[in-house]
Amino acid sequence: MMLDSGHLCPNWILMMLSLQGSHLLAYSSVSLKEKLTQVQLHLGLANMKLMQEVETRWNSTYLMEQREPVGAALAGLQHDVSFLTAEEFNIVGACLSLLSPFFDATVELSAEENVSASKVVPLVKMLEHTLQEEMTKPAPAAALEMGNQLIRQLREKLYTLQSMSIMSLATLLDPQFKVIGFFSQTKATEAIKRLTSECATIIRSKQSREEIPQASTSHDVTGGSKLWHRLDTSVMEAQKTQNVTADATVEVQRYLSEPNISRLENPLEYWERQKFLYQNLYRLALAFLCTPASSVPCERVFSKAGEVVSKKRNRLKPKTVEKLLFLNKNE
């Protein structure tokens, strides 16, 4: 989806964040990598490789930050690249602090084992709240400018997500969030109306399947007179619609009035427990909560497929490939 904050971050800030790692990558060799490893061990740091910057993945730039080991490794090299100054490192640190919640949100929305679509709207709300808090702290002017741009573009590009039916209904149907997940009460009210309408549609569809056809005539409906047939039929249909809407409203309001479950609980387990109490909402929850928030899980499947179907295994049948991928993703 969605929270690709590489589009929310000024390019010159990302360039600065990538400089320190690219300095050493420019001199990449086996011996230099060994030297970086030795420096990390000497400083008591974890043995981490340098991240290779990828244009389409902003977090590859975010994760390049290794000031001390990279600086120590570069100190013993002969090069014509000027290293970042202390002031520039302060800017980098402040920018990383602003980007930290975006990185956390990206990881959260890229998960495969938990529902993710319902988290989109609440995460946008939490992102702005966190940025506002960060902006109250002392920071270099460049970082403050970046923070202001992030907030502005967050509102311009991501506020519309709470108006999307698939996102708003997923948020309401997640017992962790419900109405609290919205940052606009107006949008929350609109989402409740949509959910009630969807619930009524399911009830109506269920009733139409359960009805037993009867050989009724106009005499049955109007008491023997054809004169009032159209009016009486319209009244009966209106009563059915009113009853269905009332039933849907009761079910939705009863669900929303319940306390939210903990954010650490599994919403799917909640719906498994409550499927007989909220039969119609349960069906909607199955339909909306399975929606992924990003294309990352799908891309991972394609990447795994590229490993399964290789030059040495190019005669696998489609059904065999499908089974291998299913086993791999569900082991």
N, C-alpha and C positions, 0 to 999 in steps of 0.2 A: 504494500500500500504505500506509503502514505506519509509517514513521518521521516522522509528522507531529508534531513536537515542540511545536507550539502547544498540544497537549493535555498535554505534559509540563512546560510552563513555567507558573509561577504568573501569573495574569492581571495582578496589580499590577506585576509586573516588565515585562511587555509594554507596559503602559500607560506606564510611565516611559520605556521605550525609544522610544515613538512620540511623546512630547511635543515634543522638539526639532524634529522635522520638521513636526508638525502646527501648531506656532506659525506658521511661514511659510506653510503651506498655507491657514491660516485667512485670510490676507491675499493670497491668490493673485490675481495679475493679470499682464498682459503686462509692465508696467513693473517690477514686483517680480521677475519671472523674469529680466528683463534685468539687474537689479541683482545678483541672485545670480550670474549668469554673469560679470559684471564683477568681482565679488569673487573668484570662483574663478580667473579669469585673473590677477588681481593677486597672489593667493597662490601662483600657479604650480601650481594643481591642475587636474585634468582637468575638462572641462565636463560635469557630471553633473546631470541633472534630479532633483528630489525625488521619491521614491517615494510613491505614493498607498497608504495603508494599506488592506488588504483583510482582513476578519475571518477568512476561511477560508484565508488564506495567511500563515502566521506569518513567512515569510521576507521578506514585504513590509515588516514592521515591523523586522526585523533589518537590512535594507538601507537604512533611513532615516538611519542615522548619518552626519551631516555637521556636526560641531560647529563648526569654525572658520568656514566660509563662511556657515552659517546664522546663527551668532552675530553675525558682522560685518554681515550684511544686516539683521538685526533691530535692530541698534544705531541705525540711521538711521530707524527707523519709530516712529510714535506708536501705542502699543498698551497695553492694560491687562492683558496676559498676562505673568506673571512668568516669567523665563527660569530654566533649571536652574542650580543652584549648583554650585560646583566639587566639593563632596562628592557631589552627585547624579550628576555626570558621572563620578566615580570608580566609582560603583556601576554606571552604564551600561557603562563600559569593562570592568569585571570580568564583568558578565553577558554581554556580547558575546563575551568570551573563552571562557566556558562554552558558549555557543550555537554557536560557530564549527564544532566538529566535527559538530553536527547539520545545519548548513547544508551542509557538505561531503558528508555522507551523503545529504541530500535531493537534491543535484545528481547524485550518483553513481547513485542509484536511479531517477532520472527520465530517464536516458540512453536513447536508442533504438538506437544503433548497436552497442552491446555487450550481452552477456548481463548480466542484472541479478538474477534470482531467486537465483542462487548466492551473491550478495554480501550478502544480508540477514543471515544468521546471523553471518558474520565481522564485518560492520559493527557489529552490536549488541555483539559482544565488544570491538571496538576503541573503541566509544563509551564503554563503562564504563571501560576502561583509561585513556583520555584524560581522562575526568572525574576519576578517582582522582588522576591526576597534577596536574590543575589545582587540586584541593582541597588539595594540599600547599603551594600558593603563598599568600603573604599576600594577603588580600582583605577587603573590607567585610563586615560581618555579614550584610547582606541578600544579597550574592552567595553567601556560604557556605550560607545557608539554601536558596537556589535550587539550588545544586549538590547538596545533600543530597536535595532533593525530586526532582531529575532522576534521580539514581542509584536512589532508591527506586522511582519510577514506571517507570523503565527495566526494573527487575527484575520488577515486578508485571505490566506490560503486554506486554513484548517477549520475556521469557525463554521463553514458551511457543512461540515461532516455531520453535525448534529441534526441537520435537516434531511439527511438521507435516510429513507425508511429502513434499509437493511442495517444501518449502524444504530439508529435510534431505538428500533425494536429489539435488537440484540442487547443493547444496554439495559432496557427495561426488563427484559427477560432474564437477565443475569441477577440472581438474588444477592450478589455482592454489592451491586450498584443501584439498580432500580432508578428512582427519580434523583437520588443524590448524585449520580454520575453526571448529570447535565449541568452546564454552566449558565443556562438560560431557562428560567422557569416557564417562559412562553413556549419554548421548544419542547420542554418536558410535557406540558399540557397537550401540545399537538401530537406528541408521540403516544400519549395515553389514548387519545381519540383514535389514532390509527390502530393501536393494539386492540382496542375494543371492537373496532370495525372488522379486523381480521378474525377475532374470536367469534364474532357474530356470524361471519361467513362460514366458519367451520361448523357451528351449531346448526345453521340453516342447511348446510350440505348433509349433515348427519340426519336431520329430520326428514329430508326429502328421500333419503335412502331407506329410512325405517318405515315410512308411510306405506300402508297397504292400499293398493288401488281399490276404490269402491265405485260401484255403478250408480253414482248419484245423478240425479236429474235436476232440472230447474225447479221442479215441484218440491224436492227435498230441501232445497236451499231457501226458497221463497214462500213455502207453505202453500203451494199449489198455484201460484200466480207467476206468469212469465214477466209481468210488468216490472217487478222489482228485482229481477235476476241480476242485472249488472251491478246495481247499487249494493245488494246484499253480498255479492261475491267480493266486491272491493272492500267492504267492511271487514269481512273475514280475513282477507289477505293482510289488511292493515293491522289487525289484531295479532296475527302470527308474527309480523315484522316487529311489532312493539314488544311482544313477549321475548323474541329472540334477542333483541337489543338489551332488554332489561336483564336477561340471564347473563349475557356477555359482560355487561357493566358490573353486575354483582360479583362475577368470578374475578374480573380484573381488579376491582377495588379491594376484594378480600385478600388477594395475593399481595397487592401493593401495601396494604395496611400491616402485613406481617413484618417483624424486625428483619433487617438485612443480616445475612450470614457473614461470618468472618471472611476477610479477603483471602485468607489462606485455605479456606475450604473449597472443595470442588463443586462448582455449580451443577455439573452433570449428575453428581451423586444426590444433590438436593432434589433435582427433578425426578430422579428415579424413585426417591422416597415419596414424592408428592404427586406422582402421575395419576393416582386415582382420585385425589382431592381436586386437582386442577386438570381435568382430562383434556380440555380444549387448549389451554395454555401450554400444556405439556407437548402437544403436537407442534405448536408454534416454536417452542424452545428448541425442539429437535431440528426444526428447519432453519432457524436463524443463528443459533449458537455454534453450528458447525462451520459457519463461514470464516475462512482465514482472513486475517487483517492485512496480510502482505503476500506477495508472490514468492517469498523465500522458500517455504516448504515445497512448492511446486518446482522451483529451480533446483533444490536439493535432489528431488526425485530424478530430474533430467540429468544432473551430474552423475548420480549413481547409475543411471541407465547407460551413460557413456562408459562407465567402468565395466559394467556387466557385458555389454555388447561391444567387443573389441575386435581387432583384426584376427585374433586367434580364436574368437568365439563369435564369428559372424554368421553362423548358420543356425542359431537358436530360433526356435519357433516363437511367434508372438505370445502364445499362451504360456510358454516356459519362462520368457522374460518377465511377463506380468507376475507370475508366481514367485520368481526370484526377488523381484522388487518388493512384492507384498511381504515376503518373509523378512527381507532386509529391514523394512521400515516398521515392522511390527514384532520384532524379536524381543 
